[in-house]
Amino acid sequence: MASAFYACDGDRYLATELTRGPWDPGAQHAGPPAALVGREIERLEDADEFQVGRVTFEIMRSIPIGPLSVEAKVIRPGRSVQLIEASLVNDDGELMRARAWRIRRGEVDLPDALTEPSPPPGPEQGSTGDFFPTGQEVGYHTAMEWRSVSGGFLDPGPATVWMRMRCPLVEGEDPTPLQRTLVAADVGNGISAVLDWQKFLFINVDLTVHLERMPDGEWVCVDAVTLPQRNGVGTAESVLFDERGRIGRAAQTLLIAQRP
């Protein structure tokens, strides 16, 4: 069995079966490729001096389990704020496109009265829930550890779920806080689904993550709600936490449709 979401193959990355998502056994869940793009953003010059404040991923089409290439570049330089553009491709073309604002870190003397929102009950108080019955023994659902505080994949409605990676993003590397966040942030529409996944599609076409700070520790909590509409459009909104408190939020635009 694979030991990471991706293995290096020269300048490319080979997606393993651990990236498999719930909609198609040959396609990846969007979380691992988003994290892989985030990793490339972190490899840019001066990354240690900046933090990603917002990143938006446009999912151009289904991402197959196979070889991938990724690149990132600064398209708007600046001393304090920079705009990054990144792209994930395979031999058939572009699969995912991203733009990110990164902001220079600094010390700001804020009023003592400011407080952070408290986190939900911790992962040790959660329960292990079931993933969608996809018929696949290995995939994203087995590469992640889950602790549900409320709701979950098979419980309709809002949900609060803690997650952590069971394996590295890239073979032989320790995941960074950004990678841990991005690999988890895409589950909002899955954990808070209000429609029967066997009868309906509620696939996200994008993912936007705002980060106020990077998480401490391995666990990331996604507190999510899904809002589908009869016109075939919906959204999923999530607040993201670590065990200390809020770290940011995520949003997804959803395609809502009945399964063929």
C-alpha positions as CSV (number, residue, x, y, z in Angstrom):
1,M,0.0,0.0,0.0
2,A,1.2,3.6,-0.7
3,S,2.8,5.4,2.2
4,A,1.9,9.0,1.1
5,F,-0.6,10.9,-1.1
6,Y,2.2,11.5,-3.7
7,A,5.5,10.0,-4.7
8,C,8.2,12.1,-6.4
9,D,9.0,11.1,-10.0
10,G,11.7,13.6,-11.2
11,D,10.0,16.9,-11.6
12,R,6.6,15.3,-11.5
13,Y,4.4,13.8,-8.7
14,L,2.7,10.4,-8.9
15,A,-0.7,10.4,-7.2
16,T,-1.3,7.3,-5.2
17,E,-4.6,5.5,-4.4
18,L,-4.7,7.4,-1.1
19,T,-5.8,10.5,-3.1
20,R,-9.0,8.8,-4.3
21,G,-12.2,10.7,-3.7
22,P,-15.8,9.6,-3.3
23,W,-17.2,10.5,-6.8
24,D,-15.1,8.4,-9.2
25,P,-12.6,5.6,-8.3
26,G,-10.2,7.0,-10.8
27,A,-10.3,10.6,-9.6
28,Q,-8.7,12.4,-6.7
29,H,-10.4,14.1,-3.8
30,A,-9.6,17.9,-4.2
31,G,-7.9,18.1,-0.8
32,P,-4.6,16.5,-1.7
33,P,-4.0,18.3,-5.0
34,A,-4.9,21.6,-3.3
35,A,-2.3,20.8,-0.6
36,L,0.2,19.9,-3.3
37,V,-0.3,23.3,-5.0
38,G,0.1,24.9,-1.5
39,R,3.4,23.1,-1.1
40,E,4.6,24.6,-4.4
41,I,3.6,28.1,-3.1
42,E,5.6,27.5,0.0
43,R,8.7,26.6,-2.1
44,L,8.8,30.1,-3.6
45,E,11.6,32.5,-2.5
46,D,11.1,34.3,0.9
47,A,8.2,32.0,1.9
48,D,9.4,31.9,5.5
49,E,8.8,35.7,5.7
50,F,5.2,35.5,4.4
51,Q,2.0,33.8,5.3
52,V,-0.7,32.8,2.8
53,G,-3.7,34.9,3.8
54,R,-6.1,33.7,1.1
55,V,-5.9,31.1,-1.6
56,T,-8.5,30.2,-4.2
57,F,-8.4,27.0,-6.2
58,E,-10.4,26.7,-9.4
59,I,-11.0,23.1,-10.2
60,M,-10.9,23.1,-14.0
61,R,-11.9,19.4,-14.4
62,S,-11.7,16.1,-12.6
63,I,-8.2,15.3,-11.4
64,P,-7.2,11.8,-12.4
65,I,-5.1,9.5,-10.2
66,G,-1.8,9.7,-12.1
67,P,1.3,11.8,-12.8
68,L,1.0,15.6,-12.2
69,S,3.2,18.6,-12.6
70,V,2.8,21.8,-10.5
71,E,4.3,25.3,-10.7
72,A,3.9,28.6,-8.9
73,K,5.2,32.1,-9.5
74,V,4.9,35.6,-8.0
75,I,2.8,37.7,-10.4
76,R,2.5,40.8,-8.2
77,P,5.7,41.4,-6.2
78,G,5.6,43.6,-3.1
79,R,7.5,44.2,0.2
80,S,4.4,43.5,2.3
81,V,1.8,41.8,0.0
82,Q,2.4,39.5,-2.9
83,L,0.0,37.8,-5.4
84,I,0.9,34.2,-6.3
85,E,-0.4,32.2,-9.3
86,A,-0.1,28.4,-9.5
87,S,-1.2,25.6,-11.8
88,L,-1.5,21.9,-11.6
89,V,-1.4,20.0,-14.9
90,N,-1.1,16.6,-16.4
91,D,-0.4,15.5,-20.0
92,D,-3.9,16.4,-21.0
93,G,-3.8,20.0,-19.8
94,E,-4.6,22.1,-16.8
95,L,-6.5,20.5,-13.9
96,M,-6.4,23.1,-11.1
97,R,-5.5,26.8,-11.1
98,A,-4.8,28.8,-8.0
99,R,-4.2,32.4,-6.9
100,A,-3.0,33.3,-3.4
101,W,-2.3,36.5,-1.5
102,R,0.7,36.1,0.9
103,I,1.3,38.7,3.5
104,R,4.5,39.5,5.3
105,R,4.5,38.4,8.9
106,G,5.2,40.9,11.6
107,E,4.5,41.7,15.3
108,V,1.5,44.0,15.8
109,D,0.7,45.3,19.3
110,L,-3.1,44.6,19.4
111,P,-5.4,45.5,22.3
112,D,-5.5,43.0,25.1
113,A,-9.3,43.0,24.9
114,L,-9.3,41.1,21.6
115,T,-10.0,37.4,22.0
116,E,-10.1,34.4,19.7
117,P,-13.2,32.3,19.2
118,S,-13.0,29.2,21.3
119,P,-12.5,25.9,19.5
120,P,-15.2,23.2,19.5
121,P,-14.7,20.2,21.8
122,G,-11.4,18.6,21.0
123,P,-10.8,15.5,18.9
124,E,-10.5,13.3,22.0
125,Q,-14.2,14.0,22.6
126,G,-15.2,13.1,19.1
127,S,-16.2,9.8,17.6
128,T,-15.1,7.9,14.5
129,G,-17.7,8.2,11.9
130,D,-18.3,6.4,8.6
131,F,-17.3,7.8,5.2
132,F,-19.6,7.5,2.2
133,P,-19.8,3.8,1.2
134,T,-17.8,4.2,-2.1
135,G,-17.0,0.5,-2.5
136,Q,-13.3,1.4,-2.4
137,E,-11.1,0.0,0.4
138,V,-8.4,2.6,0.0
139,G,-8.6,6.3,-0.6
140,Y,-8.7,9.8,1.0
141,H,-11.1,8.4,3.6
142,T,-8.4,5.9,4.8
143,A,-5.5,8.4,4.5
144,M,-7.2,10.7,7.0
145,E,-8.2,10.2,10.6
146,W,-11.6,11.5,11.6
147,R,-13.2,12.5,14.9
148,S,-16.8,13.8,14.7
149,V,-18.0,16.2,17.4
150,S,-21.4,16.6,15.7
151,G,-22.8,15.4,12.4
152,G,-20.7,13.7,9.7
153,F,-20.8,12.2,6.2
154,L,-23.8,10.0,6.7
155,D,-25.8,12.4,9.0
156,P,-27.6,15.1,7.0
157,G,-27.0,18.7,8.1
158,P,-24.3,20.8,9.6
159,A,-21.2,19.0,11.0
160,T,-18.1,19.6,13.1
161,V,-15.3,17.2,12.4
162,W,-11.7,17.0,13.4
163,M,-9.2,15.6,10.9
164,R,-5.5,14.8,10.7
165,M,-3.3,13.2,8.1
166,R,-2.3,9.5,8.6
167,C,0.5,9.9,6.0
168,P,2.7,12.5,4.5
169,L,1.5,14.6,1.5
170,V,4.7,13.9,-0.4
171,E,6.7,10.7,0.4
172,G,9.6,11.3,2.8
173,E,8.4,14.8,3.9
174,D,6.7,16.1,7.1
175,P,3.5,18.0,6.2
176,T,3.5,21.7,6.9
177,P,0.7,23.6,8.7
178,L,-0.5,25.0,5.4
179,Q,-0.6,21.5,3.8
180,R,-2.4,20.1,6.8
181,T,-5.1,22.8,6.5
182,L,-5.6,22.6,2.7
183,V,-5.8,18.8,2.6
184,A,-8.7,19.1,5.1
185,A,-10.5,22.3,4.0
186,D,-12.2,20.7,1.0
187,V,-14.4,18.4,3.1
188,G,-17.1,21.0,4.0
189,N,-19.6,19.9,1.4
190,G,-19.0,16.2,2.3
191,I,-19.4,16.3,6.0
192,S,-22.4,18.7,6.0
193,A,-24.3,17.3,3.1
194,V,-28.1,17.7,3.3
195,L,-28.8,15.6,0.2
196,D,-28.5,11.8,-0.2
197,W,-25.1,11.3,-2.0
198,Q,-26.5,8.2,-3.8
199,K,-29.2,10.3,-5.4
200,F,-27.6,13.7,-5.8
201,L,-24.3,15.3,-6.8
202,F,-23.0,18.2,-4.8
203,I,-19.6,18.7,-6.3
204,N,-17.5,21.8,-5.6
205,V,-16.0,23.6,-8.6
206,D,-13.7,25.7,-6.4
207,L,-12.3,26.1,-2.9
208,T,-11.4,29.4,-1.2
209,V,-9.5,29.3,2.1
210,H,-8.8,32.4,4.3
211,L,-6.2,31.9,6.9
212,E,-5.8,34.2,9.9
213,R,-3.0,32.1,11.3
214,M,-1.5,28.7,10.7
215,P,-2.6,25.8,12.8
216,D,-0.7,24.4,15.8
217,G,-0.5,20.6,15.9
218,E,-1.7,17.9,13.6
219,W,-5.5,18.3,14.0
220,V,-7.6,20.6,11.9
221,C,-11.4,21.0,12.6
222,V,-13.9,21.8,9.9
223,D,-17.2,23.3,11.2
224,A,-19.4,23.2,8.0
225,V,-22.9,23.9,6.6
226,T,-24.1,23.2,3.1
227,L,-26.8,25.3,1.4
228,P,-28.2,23.8,-1.8
229,Q,-30.8,25.6,-4.0
230,R,-33.4,24.2,-6.4
231,N,-31.7,26.1,-9.3
232,G,-28.8,23.6,-9.1
233,V,-26.3,25.9,-7.4
234,G,-25.2,25.8,-3.8
235,T,-22.5,26.7,-1.3
236,A,-20.7,25.1,1.5
237,E,-19.2,27.3,4.2
238,S,-16.8,26.2,6.9
239,V,-15.0,27.7,9.9
240,L,-11.6,26.2,10.5
241,F,-10.0,25.6,13.9
242,D,-7.0,24.0,15.6
243,E,-7.1,23.0,19.3
244,R,-6.3,26.6,20.3
245,G,-9.1,28.3,18.4
246,R,-10.2,29.6,15.1
247,I,-7.6,29.7,12.2
248,G,-9.8,30.8,9.3
249,R,-12.6,29.8,7.0
250,A,-13.3,27.9,3.7
251,A,-16.0,28.3,1.1
252,Q,-17.0,26.2,-1.9
253,T,-19.3,26.8,-4.8
254,L,-21.4,23.7,-5.5
255,L,-22.9,22.0,-8.6
256,I,-26.2,20.4,-7.4
257,A,-27.7,17.8,-9.6
258,Q,-29.6,14.5,-9.5
259,R,-27.4,11.5,-10.3
260,P,-28.1,10.0,-13.8
